[in-house]
């Protein structure tokens, strides 16, 4: 298991300096661009707008003035449910997703959550490996959870316990 850490800023191997801030409604056009590049069945603007509520945490991953990734987390009682984490294709494989994941895990712990729960497509090996390396473990499956080109696709349900 890899230890997650979300320092103030993160530098990629290419020397890019990434930072995280709260996502705003003004970011949605860029979020939707990244979402469409990242997923075969992207969320709509209406879905993102519905996430601007008190029990949600929305994070923007910034490379200078450019938004290059985001995460959406819903807080339900004492559980943080990671609903969406996406990084622009040009920034993948350089630690940006891991940095964003570490940030949302740290903030969830700071906010008193006891675990982070997520679903990931069974075919999304890169995301699955990221979550496993961060300490997440599979606790079950949701059959037919995701839309797929030829019907539906199962999701792995994964969780990470948060130490206080």
C-alpha positions as CSV (number, residue, x, y, z in Angstrom):
1,X,0.0,0.0,0.0
2,X,1.3,3.4,-0.9
3,X,1.0,6.3,1.6
4,X,-1.1,9.1,0.3
5,X,0.0,12.7,0.9
6,X,-1.4,15.9,-0.3
7,X,1.1,18.6,0.2
8,X,0.3,22.3,-0.6
9,X,1.5,21.8,-4.2
10,X,2.8,18.9,-6.2
11,X,5.4,18.9,-9.0
12,X,5.2,16.3,-11.7
13,X,8.3,14.6,-13.1
14,X,8.0,17.1,-16.0
15,X,8.3,20.0,-13.6
16,X,4.6,21.1,-13.7
17,X,3.4,22.6,-10.4
18,X,0.0,21.4,-9.6
19,X,-2.3,22.9,-6.9
20,X,-5.8,22.1,-5.8
21,X,-8.6,24.6,-5.0
22,X,-12.4,24.4,-4.7
23,X,-14.2,23.9,-8.0
24,X,-16.7,26.6,-9.0
25,X,-19.6,26.8,-11.4
26,X,-17.4,29.1,-13.6
27,X,-15.1,26.0,-14.1
28,X,-17.8,23.9,-15.7
29,X,-17.1,24.5,-19.3
30,X,-13.5,23.2,-18.8
31,X,-14.7,20.4,-16.6
32,X,-17.1,19.3,-19.3
33,X,-14.3,19.3,-21.9
34,X,-12.2,17.0,-19.7
35,X,-15.2,14.9,-18.8
36,X,-16.0,14.2,-22.5
37,X,-12.4,13.2,-23.2
38,X,-12.2,11.0,-20.1
39,X,-15.4,9.0,-20.3
40,X,-17.5,7.1,-22.9
41,X,-20.6,8.2,-21.0
42,X,-19.8,11.6,-19.6
43,X,-21.8,13.5,-16.9
44,X,-23.9,16.3,-18.2
45,X,-23.7,19.9,-17.0
46,X,-26.9,19.4,-15.1
47,X,-25.4,16.5,-13.1
48,X,-22.4,18.6,-12.2
49,X,-24.6,21.6,-11.2
50,X,-26.6,19.3,-8.9
51,X,-23.4,18.6,-7.0
52,X,-23.0,22.2,-5.7
53,X,-24.6,21.4,-2.4
54,X,-23.4,21.6,1.2
55,X,-22.7,17.9,1.6
56,X,-20.5,17.8,-1.5
57,X,-16.9,18.6,-1.9
58,X,-15.8,19.6,-5.4
59,X,-12.1,20.0,-6.2
60,X,-10.2,21.6,-9.1
61,X,-6.7,20.4,-10.0
62,X,-4.8,23.3,-11.4
63,X,-1.7,23.6,-13.5
64,X,-1.0,27.3,-13.3
65,X,-4.2,28.9,-14.5
66,X,-5.4,25.8,-16.4
67,X,-7.9,23.4,-14.9
68,X,-6.5,19.9,-15.6
69,X,-8.6,17.7,-13.4
70,X,-11.4,17.5,-10.8
71,X,-13.0,15.4,-8.2
72,X,-16.5,15.3,-6.8
73,X,-17.2,13.8,-3.4
74,X,-20.5,13.4,-1.6
75,X,-20.5,13.3,2.2
76,X,-23.2,10.9,3.6
77,X,-23.3,10.8,7.4
78,X,-19.6,9.7,8.1
79,X,-18.8,8.3,4.6
80,X,-17.1,10.2,1.7
81,X,-18.4,8.8,-1.6
82,X,-16.0,9.6,-4.4
83,X,-18.4,10.1,-7.4
84,X,-16.0,11.3,-10.1
85,X,-12.3,11.8,-10.4
86,X,-10.9,12.7,-13.8
87,X,-7.6,14.1,-15.1
88,X,-7.0,15.5,-18.6
89,X,-5.5,12.8,-20.8
90,X,-2.3,15.0,-21.3
91,X,-1.7,14.9,-17.6
92,X,-2.3,11.2,-16.9
93,X,0.5,8.9,-15.7
94,X,2.5,11.6,-14.0
95,X,1.0,11.6,-10.5
96,X,-1.8,14.2,-10.9
97,X,-4.6,11.7,-10.2
98,X,-2.8,10.4,-7.2
99,X,-2.2,13.9,-5.9
100,X,-5.9,14.7,-6.3
101,X,-6.9,11.5,-4.6
102,X,-4.6,12.2,-1.7
103,X,-6.1,15.6,-1.3
104,X,-9.7,14.4,-1.2
105,X,-8.8,11.6,1.2
106,X,-7.0,14.0,3.5
107,X,-9.9,16.5,3.5
108,X,-12.4,13.7,4.1
109,X,-10.4,12.6,7.1
110,X,-10.2,16.2,8.4
111,X,-13.9,16.6,8.0
112,X,-14.6,13.6,10.2
113,X,-15.4,10.9,7.6
114,X,-14.5,7.4,8.6
115,X,-14.1,5.9,5.1
116,X,-14.0,6.8,1.4
117,X,-16.2,4.6,-0.9
118,X,-16.1,4.5,-4.7
119,X,-17.2,2.6,-7.7
120,X,-14.9,1.9,-10.7
121,X,-15.6,0.2,-14.0
122,X,-14.3,-3.3,-14.0
123,X,-12.5,-2.5,-17.3
124,X,-10.8,0.6,-15.9
125,X,-7.5,-1.0,-14.9
126,X,-5.6,2.2,-14.6
127,X,-8.0,3.6,-12.0
128,X,-8.3,0.3,-10.2
129,X,-4.5,0.2,-9.9
130,X,-4.4,3.7,-8.6
131,X,-7.0,3.0,-5.9
132,X,-5.3,-0.3,-4.9
133,X,-1.9,1.4,-4.6
134,X,-3.6,4.0,-2.4
135,X,-4.9,1.3,0.0
136,X,-8.4,0.8,-1.3
137,X,-9.8,-2.7,-1.3
138,X,-12.7,-4.2,-3.2
139,X,-15.7,-5.0,-1.1
140,X,-18.1,-6.0,-3.8
141,X,-19.6,-5.5,-7.2
142,X,-22.5,-3.6,-8.6
143,X,-23.8,-5.6,-11.7
144,X,-24.7,-3.5,-14.7
145,X,-23.9,-0.2,-12.8
146,X,-22.4,1.7,-15.7
147,X,-23.7,2.3,-19.2
148,X,-21.4,0.7,-21.9
149,X,-21.4,0.7,-25.7
150,X,-23.1,-2.7,-25.8
151,X,-25.3,-2.6,-22.7
152,X,-24.1,-2.3,-19.2
153,X,-20.9,-2.8,-17.3
154,X,-20.2,-3.9,-13.7
155,X,-18.6,-1.7,-11.1
156,X,-16.1,-2.7,-8.5
157,X,-17.0,-1.2,-5.1
158,X,-13.9,-0.2,-3.2
159,X,-13.3,1.4,0.1
160,X,-10.6,3.0,2.2
161,X,-10.8,3.2,6.0
162,X,-9.7,6.6,7.3
163,X,-7.6,6.6,10.4
164,X,-8.2,9.6,12.7
